[in-house]
Amino acid sequence: MTVILQTQKLRVEYRNRDFRQANKVALLGLDLEVRAGEVFGFLGPNGAGKTTTMNVLLGFIPPTSGSASLFGIDVRQPIARQRIGYLPELTYYYKFLTAEELLRFYAKIFGLSRSETDRRIADLLKLVELEHASKRPIKSYSKGMQQRVGIAQSLINNPDLLILDEPTSGLDPLGRMKVREIIQRLKDEGKTVFFSSHELGEVEAICDHVAIVHQGELKAMGTVAEISAGHPNLEQAFLKVVGYQNAAAS
Amino acid sequence: MNKIFALAGVVIKELYRRKDFYVLFILTALLTFAAGSANFFHDAKIVRYLKDICLLLIWVSALLVAILTAARQIPAEREARTIFPLLAKPVSRAQLIVGKFLGCWLATGLALFVFYLFFAVITGSREQIWPVGVYLEAAWMQWVMLAIVIGMVLLGSIYFAAPSSTTTIAFIVVVGILFVGSHLNTIALQQGEPVQSILAFLYFTIPHLEWYDLRDFVVYDMGMAPVGAVALATLYAAAWTGIFLLLTWLGFRRKNLTT
């Protein structure tokens, strides 16, 4: 299967403003490979380097060394992001726009035709159940509605790879259900999903493959069955991998 | 180009959905009406005084619109974190800067159009003459000058995180250039070294925004400025704007957006 997302010896250091202190190393030579059609869970405790990895993949920060690519294209090239959708953990959208205007704006960025844009906006607003509020400014939406706008924008270009940063944290039950439905639907369509999460039960249910990072290093990568082997569930396996002693003893 | 126009469209929508422009326009209109209703010393040429006041208000208001709009673009995107979903799309940082510049410039142009239309109606109703060419030329020169200002403010906004800092510094620099810019060489001659060399250097390196002020042509009915001079001034503004946008891109292209 084609490799869709790849990092090789990816290292990221954050420069310390106090020159007397050493730079903070967020990633220490991370090697990741996500293949077409996989639903890939990216796990790790807080501060493990998950968000940094995503920031590099999305071009927000440059790697200190090593490389990262999407569809074989270096992530520093904007075109690498033509076939991806991204859903951030929290909603960050122009609140003075309506949901329809926001989706139209992103559709223009992707270069979609007017007819395709109209069709996709109608489909997505229906999917996230925001048709009734599509002409209202986003600032008037509830938090759950804003999250659903986020889901819609991440799908505007019918992406082949969806990158989700803790997609269900802070979502209402309807939002959580929608995210799971969308991941399942994309999986059925043969698309690739890469997401970080702390909800290990959810990861176990949805993912084919997982990677566990800790302190900037890859600690384990494989299918859910491979990682969980010898443990009651993925959560116990995760705790052992990240060195939580109680789990290791059990 | 579609991406740049899409980015510019959002900036323009933001301007007309915020209250800044409306407040400035209403203030300009109110002050002009108040000035126009006065009749000092039974001066029959009150229209000239009215024109002067109105054009000054238009200059200040347009500067405020340009500086306030440009100063908040990139810092607000970073603070509200809207820059992340945006840059997760196939948009380069250069396109983002050019789109923001174009949006600010077009939005300021729209504001200028409304201001000058108001000006033309007020003065036309008093004088019964409509020197459209003179007004268009004055508005064009002001708009072109604002392109330099917007480029300068965008550059500042990369380095000063708070829009208020960028706004204050930009306003001081612009007003300083407008008032002192053309006199720097004369002042330099009256100084000893090294101040003389510093002032002379400044005179030859700052963008001369004061060249774009055609208010006297309008107020004193001096007719249109030579087309060649306007064309040269336009090229000069394009060069300065290009320099500022290039410097903005150089500062922004490798910037870590997560800190």
Interface residues (C-beta under 8 A of the other chain):
Chain A: Y14 N55 L58 G59 F60 I61 P62 P78 I79 A80 R81 Q82 I84 Y86 P88 L90 Y92 Y93 Y94 K95 F96 L97 E101 F105 Y106 K108 I109 F110 G111 G150 Q153 I163
Chain B: N2 K3 F5 A6 L7 G9 V10 K13 E14 R17 R18 A80 R81 T82 I83 F84 P85 L86 L87 A88 K89 P90 V91 S92 Q95 R254 N256 L257 T258 T259
